[in-house]
Amino acid sequence: MFHSKLTPSRLVRPLVLLLAAGPLNHAWSADWPTFRGPDRTAVSPDQGLLTTWPEGGPKLVWETDGAGRGYASVSIADGKLYTLGDGRSTAPDADEYLTCYDQKTGRPLWATKTGEAWNEGQYSWQSSRGTPTIDGGLVYVVTPRGNLVCCNADTGAVVWNRHMVDDLQGKKGDIWGYSESVLIDGDRVICTPGGETATMVALDKKTGETVWQTARPEDRGAGHSSIAVSEINGQKVLVQVTASGPMGVAASDGKLLWTYDIDRTTSVIPTPIIRDDLVFFSVGYKRGGALLRQLPGTIGTVSVEAVYGLNTRLANKHGGVVLVGDHVYGDSDDQGAPFCAELMTGEQVWKSRGSGRGSAAFAVADGMLYIQFSDGVMVLAKASPEGYEEVGKFDIPKSDDRPTWAHPVILDGKLYVRSDDKLLCYDVKSGN
């Protein structure tokens, strides 16, 4: 039976639809609690997966409708799966909802309204794109309109919310709305409102109250990247890429430690990759990828130097770049042309045309590349500097004519795919 209730909130008055009752007690080997996984690398801990796929692809475990329009990926914790979308096929309206599903069966559990749909710009630019973050029985999501909403992960009831612009004086660096997946750091939730006064902000994760904020002079505004964590000389440094370029922030108090400015571009999207003191970041629209090294200074200070500057052959628009061994892999901007390059030199080892077309989102599991092209083609390829070799592919059932830009997730031997209103789960360990 469906139940509905209104939860009062200062900025959002969410409608919570309880679609199933009773706790679920599934045991899972690991969680995937935020965009690109717990360490923001898009590399799954899974082992023993299929090294080739049968014709037609791996076995479909379940498929469900009702995720809505959107490019948000999925987050997974405690046997539940979460995403964000609007215009849901199972909703009574075209508004935006945070939705929750049973990880094992795909059964819908609850849906919480987070606001109106984002309908700015061309049709393919519209709708949600921020992946939820789960921690300690709470789920956090940022809507394109800038609402940061915290909900109970079991029921969907709203706990608190803040607005990136109205509350936190943030600023977006482009016209496509917010899409960050927030970072949980101890008892704080870290987000990027953007702009000169509140470039990065730490909030109490249980109340939403401001703990500290970072001011980056002349910052153009938030991009679409999510914060990655590094450690330099015992100090935790939060690395983010805004429309002005990368920056490093002290996790303890929000002190701005370093910046690396780039020229203005259309949009800045990929999440940076951290390896020890290194920061690899990529920008699309033919800008390129670059490698930085963080350097400890006097107590509490960190500077940065370029190992190499922006290399246009390493540009990536929004499919993300992954690091496997000493090589980075990604799509060449949004051409549907995967590339491999040496991390330390930026030298492109190979570039090839994939089976799919358009932008390609990358994930890694068990030494293999999982590549989801925007035309709905899913590819399994070897993560090898020796060359590009596909060892499996299939077509994702599409629920719309929009691109399949949501990043894939591999966890517990399953591949999770978002195709607008559809969520699909495939068995990539047992085969057919």
C-alpha positions as CSV (number, residue, x, y, z in Angstrom):
1,M,0.0,0.0,0.0
2,F,1.2,3.5,-0.8
3,H,1.5,6.0,2.0
4,S,2.2,9.7,1.6
5,K,3.1,12.5,4.0
6,L,4.4,16.0,3.9
7,T,7.6,16.8,5.8
8,P,8.0,20.4,6.6
9,S,11.3,22.0,5.7
10,R,12.5,25.6,5.3
11,L,13.5,25.2,1.6
12,V,11.8,22.1,0.4
13,R,8.5,20.6,1.3
14,P,9.1,17.0,0.3
15,L,6.5,14.4,-0.5
16,V,7.7,11.0,0.8
17,L,6.1,8.0,-0.8
18,L,6.7,4.9,1.3
19,L,6.6,2.1,-1.3
20,A,7.5,-0.8,1.0
21,A,7.5,-1.5,4.7
22,G,9.8,-3.4,6.9
23,P,13.6,-3.5,7.3
24,L,15.9,-5.3,4.8
25,N,18.7,-7.4,6.2
26,H,20.9,-8.3,3.2
27,A,24.6,-8.8,3.7
28,W,26.9,-7.1,1.2
29,S,30.7,-7.4,1.0
30,A,31.1,-3.7,0.4
31,D,29.2,-0.4,-0.2
32,W,29.4,2.2,-3.0
33,P,28.2,5.1,-1.0
34,T,28.9,8.0,-3.3
35,F,29.8,9.0,-6.9
36,R,32.8,6.9,-8.1
37,G,32.9,4.9,-4.9
38,P,34.2,5.4,-1.4
39,D,37.6,6.7,-2.6
40,R,36.3,8.5,-5.7
41,T,38.4,6.4,-8.1
42,A,35.6,4.6,-10.0
43,V,37.6,1.4,-9.3
44,S,35.5,-1.5,-7.8
45,P,37.1,-3.9,-5.2
46,D,35.4,-6.9,-7.0
47,Q,37.5,-9.9,-8.1
48,G,36.8,-13.0,-10.0
49,L,34.5,-11.3,-12.6
50,L,33.8,-12.5,-16.1
51,T,36.7,-11.8,-18.5
52,T,34.5,-12.0,-21.5
53,W,30.7,-11.6,-22.0
54,P,28.4,-13.9,-23.9
55,E,26.7,-12.6,-27.0
56,G,24.0,-10.3,-25.9
57,G,25.8,-9.4,-22.7
58,P,25.7,-10.8,-19.1
59,K,22.6,-12.1,-17.5
60,L,20.0,-9.4,-16.6
61,V,19.2,-9.9,-12.9
62,W,16.5,-7.2,-12.6
63,E,15.1,-4.2,-14.3
64,T,12.9,-1.5,-12.8
65,D,11.3,1.7,-13.9
66,G,10.7,4.9,-12.0
67,A,14.1,6.5,-11.6
68,G,13.0,9.4,-13.8
69,R,14.9,11.5,-16.3
70,G,18.4,12.1,-15.2
71,Y,22.1,11.4,-15.4
72,A,22.8,10.7,-11.7
73,S,24.6,7.4,-11.1
74,V,23.6,5.1,-8.3
75,S,24.9,4.9,-4.7
76,I,24.6,1.7,-2.7
77,A,24.8,1.0,1.1
78,D,23.3,-1.6,3.5
79,G,21.4,-3.4,0.7
80,K,19.7,-0.3,-0.7
81,L,20.3,1.6,-3.9
82,Y,19.7,5.4,-4.4
83,T,19.5,7.8,-7.3
84,L,17.9,11.1,-8.3
85,G,15.6,12.0,-11.2
86,D,12.5,13.9,-12.3
87,G,9.5,13.1,-14.4
88,R,9.3,9.6,-13.0
89,S,7.1,7.2,-14.8
90,T,5.6,6.0,-11.5
91,A,5.1,9.5,-10.0
92,P,1.9,11.6,-10.1
93,D,3.8,14.6,-11.3
94,A,6.9,15.7,-13.2
95,D,8.9,16.9,-10.2
96,E,12.3,15.7,-9.0
97,Y,12.6,12.8,-6.5
98,L,15.3,11.1,-4.5
99,T,14.5,7.4,-4.9
100,C,15.5,4.2,-3.0
101,Y,15.4,0.6,-4.1
102,D,16.2,-2.9,-2.8
103,Q,19.7,-3.7,-4.1
104,K,18.9,-7.4,-4.5
105,T,15.6,-7.2,-6.4
106,G,15.2,-3.6,-7.7
107,R,12.0,-3.3,-5.7
108,P,11.1,0.4,-5.1
109,L,11.2,1.3,-1.4
110,W,10.5,5.0,-1.1
111,A,10.7,8.3,-3.0
112,T,11.1,11.8,-1.6
113,K,10.3,14.9,-3.6
114,T,13.3,17.3,-3.7
115,G,11.8,20.1,-5.8
116,E,10.8,21.1,-9.3
117,A,12.5,19.5,-12.3
118,W,15.5,21.3,-13.9
119,N,14.2,22.2,-17.4
120,E,16.7,24.8,-18.3
121,G,18.4,24.7,-21.8
122,Q,18.1,22.0,-24.4
123,Y,16.3,18.8,-23.7
124,S,19.4,16.7,-23.3
125,W,20.8,19.1,-20.8
126,Q,17.8,19.0,-18.5
127,S,17.0,17.0,-15.4
128,S,19.0,15.7,-12.4
129,R,22.7,14.7,-12.4
130,G,23.9,14.7,-8.8
131,T,24.6,11.2,-7.4
132,P,23.5,10.7,-3.7
133,T,26.0,10.2,-0.9
134,I,25.1,7.8,2.0
135,D,26.6,7.8,5.5
136,G,25.5,6.7,9.0
137,G,21.8,6.1,8.1
138,L,21.5,9.4,6.2
139,V,21.5,10.1,2.5
140,Y,22.6,13.5,1.0
141,V,21.9,14.8,-2.5
142,V,22.4,18.1,-4.3
143,T,19.8,19.0,-6.9
144,P,20.5,21.1,-10.0
145,R,18.7,24.0,-8.4
146,G,21.2,24.0,-5.5
147,N,19.2,22.3,-2.8
148,L,21.4,20.1,-0.5
149,V,18.9,17.7,1.0
150,C,19.6,15.3,3.9
151,C,17.2,12.4,4.3
152,N,16.8,9.4,6.5
153,A,18.2,6.5,4.4
154,D,15.6,4.0,5.6
155,T,12.4,6.1,5.2
156,G,13.3,9.1,3.0
157,A,12.1,11.6,5.6
158,V,13.8,14.9,5.3
159,V,16.2,15.7,8.2
160,W,17.5,19.1,7.0
161,N,18.4,21.0,3.9
162,R,20.5,24.0,2.8
163,H,20.6,26.0,-0.4
164,M,23.9,26.5,-2.2
165,V,23.0,30.0,-3.3
166,D,20.3,31.3,-1.0
167,D,21.9,30.0,2.2
168,L,25.6,29.6,1.4
169,Q,26.1,32.5,-1.1
170,G,27.4,30.1,-3.7
171,K,27.8,30.7,-7.4
172,K,27.6,28.3,-10.3
173,G,30.4,28.5,-13.0
174,D,28.1,27.6,-15.9
175,I,24.4,27.4,-16.9
176,W,23.8,23.7,-16.2
177,G,23.0,23.7,-12.5
178,Y,24.7,21.8,-9.6
179,S,25.6,18.2,-9.8
180,E,28.2,17.6,-7.1
181,S,28.2,14.5,-4.9
182,V,29.0,15.7,-1.4
183,L,31.9,14.3,0.7
184,I,31.5,13.0,4.2
185,D,34.5,13.7,6.4
186,G,34.0,12.5,10.0
187,D,31.1,14.5,11.4
188,R,31.0,16.9,8.5
189,V,29.5,17.0,5.1
190,I,31.7,19.0,2.6
191,C,30.2,20.7,-0.5
192,T,31.2,23.2,-3.1
193,P,28.8,26.2,-3.4
194,G,31.4,28.0,-5.5
195,G,32.3,31.6,-6.0
196,E,34.6,33.9,-4.0
197,T,33.1,33.8,-0.5
198,A,31.9,30.2,-0.1
199,T,33.9,28.2,-2.6
200,M,33.9,25.2,-0.3
201,V,31.8,24.7,2.8
202,A,31.8,22.2,5.7
203,L,28.5,21.6,7.4
204,D,27.5,19.5,10.5
205,K,26.3,16.3,8.8
206,K,23.5,15.8,11.3
207,T,22.1,19.4,11.5
208,G,23.4,21.2,8.3
209,E,24.9,24.0,10.4
210,T,28.0,25.7,8.9
211,V,31.3,24.6,10.5
212,W,33.8,26.4,8.2
213,Q,33.9,27.9,4.7
214,T,36.7,28.5,2.2
215,A,37.0,31.7,0.1
216,R,38.9,31.5,-3.2
217,P,39.5,35.0,-4.5
218,E,38.0,35.5,-8.0
219,D,36.6,32.0,-8.2
220,R,34.3,31.7,-11.2
221,G,31.9,29.3,-9.5
222,A,31.2,25.7,-8.9
223,G,31.9,23.1,-11.7
224,H,30.5,19.6,-11.6
225,S,33.4,17.8,-10.0
226,S,33.2,16.1,-6.6
227,I,35.8,16.5,-3.9
228,A,38.7,14.0,-3.6
229,V,40.8,13.4,-0.5
230,S,44.6,13.5,-0.2
231,E,47.1,13.5,2.6
232,I,50.2,15.6,2.6
233,N,52.7,15.4,5.4
234,G,50.0,14.1,7.8
235,Q,47.5,16.8,6.8
236,K,44.3,15.9,5.1
237,V,43.8,18.0,1.9
238,L,40.5,18.2,0.1
239,V,41.1,18.6,-3.7
240,Q,38.3,20.1,-5.8
241,V,38.1,21.5,-9.3
242,T,35.9,24.6,-9.8
243,A,35.3,26.6,-13.0
244,S,38.6,28.4,-12.1
245,G,40.6,25.1,-11.9
246,P,41.9,22.8,-9.1
247,M,42.4,23.9,-5.5
248,G,43.5,22.3,-2.2
249,V,41.8,23.0,1.1
250,A,42.7,22.0,4.7
251,A,40.0,19.6,5.9
252,S,40.5,20.7,9.5
253,D,39.5,24.3,9.1
254,G,38.9,25.1,5.5
255,K,42.1,27.1,4.9
256,L,42.8,27.6,1.2
257,L,46.2,25.9,0.7
258,W,46.8,26.1,-3.0
259,T,45.2,26.9,-6.4
260,Y,46.0,26.1,-10.0
261,D,44.2,28.5,-12.2
262,I,43.0,27.6,-15.7
263,D,41.5,29.7,-18.5
264,R,37.8,30.0,-18.6
265,T,36.0,27.2,-20.4
266,T,32.5,26.1,-21.1
267,S,32.2,23.7,-18.2
268,V,34.5,21.8,-15.8
269,I,33.2,18.3,-14.9
270,P,35.5,15.3,-14.2
271,T,36.4,14.5,-10.6
272,P,40.2,14.6,-9.9
273,I,42.3,11.5,-9.3
274,I,44.6,11.4,-6.3
275,R,47.7,9.2,-6.0
276,D,49.9,10.0,-3.0
277,D,51.0,13.6,-3.5
278,L,49.8,13.7,-7.1
279,V,46.6,15.3,-8.5
280,F,45.5,14.4,-12.1
281,F,42.6,16.5,-13.4
282,S,41.0,16.7,-16.8
283,V,38.8,19.4,-18.5
284,G,36.7,18.9,-21.6
285,Y,36.0,21.1,-24.6
286,K,39.5,20.5,-25.9
287,R,41.2,21.9,-22.8
288,G,43.1,18.8,-21.7
289,G,44.4,16.9,-18.7
290,A,47.3,17.9,-16.3
291,L,49.3,16.4,-13.5
292,L,50.1,18.4,-10.3
293,R,52.3,17.5,-7.3
294,Q,51.4,18.8,-3.9
295,L,54.4,19.9,-1.8
296,P,54.5,20.3,2.0
297,G,55.9,23.6,3.3
298,T,56.2,25.1,6.7
299,I,53.7,23.8,9.3
300,G,50.2,23.7,7.9
301,T,51.1,24.9,4.4
302,V,51.0,23.1,1.1
303,S,52.0,24.3,-2.4
304,V,51.6,22.8,-5.8
305,E,53.7,22.5,-8.9
306,A,52.8,21.1,-12.4
307,V,54.5,17.9,-13.4
308,Y,53.0,18.7,-16.8
309,G,50.4,21.3,-17.8
310,L,47.2,20.8,-19.8
311,N,47.7,18.3,-22.5
312,T,44.8,18.5,-25.1
313,R,45.1,14.8,-25.9
314,L,43.9,14.0,-22.3
315,A,40.8,16.2,-22.4
316,N,37.6,14.6,-21.0
317,K,34.2,16.2,-21.0
318,H,32.0,14.2,-18.5
319,G,32.6,10.5,-18.7
320,G,35.5,10.6,-16.2
321,V,39.0,9.3,-16.2
322,V,40.2,6.2,-14.3
323,L,43.7,5.2,-13.1
324,V,44.9,1.6,-13.5
325,G,48.5,0.9,-12.6
326,D,50.6,3.7,-14.1
327,H,48.1,4.6,-16.9
328,V,45.0,6.7,-17.1
329,Y,42.1,5.7,-19.3
330,G,39.1,7.8,-20.5
331,D,37.2,9.1,-23.4
332,S,38.8,11.7,-25.7
333,D,36.6,14.7,-24.8
334,D,33.2,13.2,-25.8
335,Q,34.1,11.5,-29.0
336,G,33.5,7.9,-28.1
337,A,37.2,7.3,-28.6
338,P,38.9,5.7,-25.6
339,F,42.5,6.6,-24.9
340,C,45.3,5.4,-22.6
341,A,48.1,7.6,-21.4
342,E,51.0,7.4,-19.0
343,L,50.2,9.1,-15.8
344,M,53.6,10.6,-15.1
345,T,54.3,11.9,-18.6
346,G,50.9,12.5,-20.1
347,E,52.1,10.7,-23.2
348,Q,49.2,9.1,-25.0
349,V,49.9,5.4,-25.6
350,W,46.9,4.6,-27.7
351,K,43.6,6.0,-28.9
352,S,40.9,3.9,-30.5
353,R,37.3,4.1,-31.7
354,G,34.9,2.1,-29.5
355,S,31.8,0.2,-30.5
356,G,29.5,2.8,-29.1
357,R,29.1,6.4,-30.1
358,G,29.2,9.7,-28.2
359,S,30.5,10.4,-24.7
360,A,31.7,7.4,-22.8
361,A,31.6,6.9,-19.0
362,F,34.4,4.7,-17.5
363,A,34.6,2.4,-14.5
364,V,37.1,-0.3,-13.5
365,A,36.7,-3.7,-11.9
366,D,39.1,-6.7,-11.7
367,G,41.5,-5.1,-14.2
368,M,38.9,-4.5,-16.8
369,L,37.3,-1.3,-18.2
370,Y,33.5,-1.0,-18.1
371,I,32.6,1.7,-20.7
372,Q,29.1,3.0,-21.1
373,F,28.6,5.0,-24.3
374,S,26.0,7.7,-24.6
375,D,24.1,5.7,-27.3
376,G,23.4,2.9,-24.8
377,V,26.3,0.5,-25.8
378,M,28.0,-1.1,-22.8
379,V,31.5,-2.4,-23.4
380,L,33.9,-4.6,-21.5
381,A,37.5,-3.9,-22.5
382,K,41.0,-4.8,-21.3
383,A,42.7,-2.1,-19.2
384,S,46.0,-2.5,-20.9
385,P,48.6,-0.1,-22.3
386,E,49.2,-2.7,-25.1
387,G,46.1,-1.6,-27.0
388,Y,42.3,-1.3,-27.0
389,E,40.6,-4.6,-27.0
390,E,36.9,-5.1,-26.4
391,V,35.9,-8.5,-25.0
392,G,32.2,-8.0,-24.6
393,K,29.4,-5.6,-25.4
394,F,25.6,-5.3,-25.3
395,D,22.9,-2.7,-25.8
396,I,21.3,-1.2,-22.7
397,P,17.5,-1.1,-23.0
398,K,16.7,2.7,-23.3
399,S,13.7,4.3,-21.8
400,D,14.1,7.5,-23.8
401,D,15.9,9.1,-26.7
402,R,18.2,10.9,-24.3
403,P,21.9,10.0,-23.9
404,T,22.9,7.4,-21.3
405,W,25.4,9.7,-19.4
406,A,25.0,8.1,-16.0
407,H,28.2,6.4,-14.8
408,P,28.1,2.6,-14.4
409,V,28.8,0.9,-11.0
410,I,30.2,-2.6,-10.3
411,L,29.7,-4.1,-6.9
412,D,29.3,-7.6,-5.5
413,G,29.5,-9.2,-8.9
414,K,26.8,-7.0,-10.3
415,L,26.8,-4.2,-12.9
416,Y,24.3,-1.4,-12.2
417,V,23.3,0.8,-15.1
418,R,21.0,3.9,-15.2
419,S,19.3,4.7,-18.5
420,D,17.0,7.6,-17.6
421,D,13.8,6.2,-16.1
422,K,15.2,2.6,-16.1
423,L,17.6,1.0,-13.6
424,L,19.1,-2.3,-14.6
425,C,21.3,-4.9,-12.8
426,Y,23.4,-7.5,-14.5
427,D,25.3,-10.5,-13.2
428,V,29.0,-10.0,-14.3
429,K,30.4,-12.8,-12.2
430,S,28.3,-15.9,-12.9
431,G,27.5,-15.5,-16.5
432,N,24.5,-16.9,-18.3
